[in-house]
Every structure is written in C-alpha cells, then in structure tokens.
C-alpha cells in the first residue's frame, strides 16, 4: 500500500529531482559502507533479497490491490545498507516493467528504504527480548507499514496529484494505458493562485481525506496479512537458520536434552 504506482508525467519536477538526489546520496553511502565486506556473501545476499521483494511486489492480493513487500524481512537479514541497495534494484526493475513510472523510482526507493531501515532498527532493539519471533516480527511489520503508508500519503499531499493515480490495478493497468491516451492536465490540480481557499481547495482536501481513509482501511487488512506472512517466515528461519537474522542457538539452561533456544547475537 505504501508503494507509489504513479505514471510518468504526473509528479512535479522538484519532487522527482529531490527523490533521485536523495536516493543517489544514500546509495553512495550504502555502497561505501559495504565496500570492505566479503563480496562472496554480500552480493548474493543483495541479489536474493532483491528477487524476493521483486516477486512479492509482483503478486497482488485479490480485491485489496495490495502486495506484500518483505521489506522488514530484508532489513532484518541484510541491514540498512545492503537492504537499501536491494530496494533500489527492486524498484528499478518494477518501474521498467510498468509497475510505477521511471520518475517515481527515487521516491519509491526512499519509502522502501524507510521500511527496510525501520524494520532493521526495531528488530535490533526488540529481537533479543523474550517472546516468539513470530509475534515480535508481526508487531514490527505493522508498525513499519503504518509509518511508510503515512509517508506515502505525505508525498501524495505534498505533490498535490490526483490521489486516484496512486491506486494501482495490476489486472487493468496495461489495458487502460492502451485504450485511453494519457492527458497530464487531467491529473494535475489547479494552480495555487486560482483556487486558494476556494471550492477547488475544499474539493481537493475532501478527495485526499477520502483517499487516506480508503488507504488506511484497506491497509490495516494488508498489514495484518503481511505481518502474518513475514512473522511465519521469520519464525521458520529462527528455528532452522537463526544466524540469518542475527540469532544464535544455545542449549536451554537446565535442559538435559539437545533442544536449542534462539538467542540474539551482537552481529546481524
């Protein structure tokens, strides 16, 4: 729900430049921070997580028009630097496949990076505490998606675009583009000078409020679905390969059997 499915020619140029500029700077920091890491491990991890997010974002949930992101899982497994690079690769490929415009890659990467970084941060803070990994991951996922969805709504409000352009239909997207020529004037709001404090401004505000209500209402269902899926994946990983999410396995104190209990280590 936080992914911007906006066609090219709609976003104001300053927002496009700001999105690409901030993304480029963060990419430079990310690449610089992983330069001394073992490439034999880093590159495959980025590639695999990019593929996982790409697959998840390409499979919509019927009716909701919502797709799972797996950004929280990416942050937990790769951290903010590798995760941000994976997020950029994912958004680039999605845009090349008409899943959002080329001009939205920068802003979408920032939103994806926000989810990855916040997921990593919350898991670093609370992953070592008592409780099932499933429950902790589910709560973290809902928090992260709520924050990123709010950030997406902030972009829609700031750019003053038609909110209906952000709602993406995977099944009819191509058909509409072929049948109806795109007219930029139909999707941009009137100039500030012509509608400030007027009826158009009230209509725009009412339209955005309706859109935000729809997004949050459908989003809650989508967040719950993604929380369950991500939590289940992390629960499985914690029982089979806990090292992949920064956990180690140690014998349970006072237990003579060979059962092991996941425990966080200081390194992801």
Secondary structure, DSSP 8 states (H G I E B T S, - for coil): --S----TT-S-HHHHHHHHHHHHHHHHHHHHHTTTS-HHHHHHHHHHHHHHHHHHHTSEETTTTEE---HHHHHHHHHHHHHHHHHHHHHHHHHHTTSS-GGGHHHHHHHHHHHHHHHHHHHHHHTTSSS-HHHHHHHHHHHHHHHHHHHHHHHHHHHTB-GGGGS--TTTHHHHHHHS---HHHHB---HHHHTTSHHHHHHHHHHHHHHHHHHHHHHHHHHHHHHHHHHHHHHHHHH-GGGGTEEEEE-TT--SS-EEEEE-S--
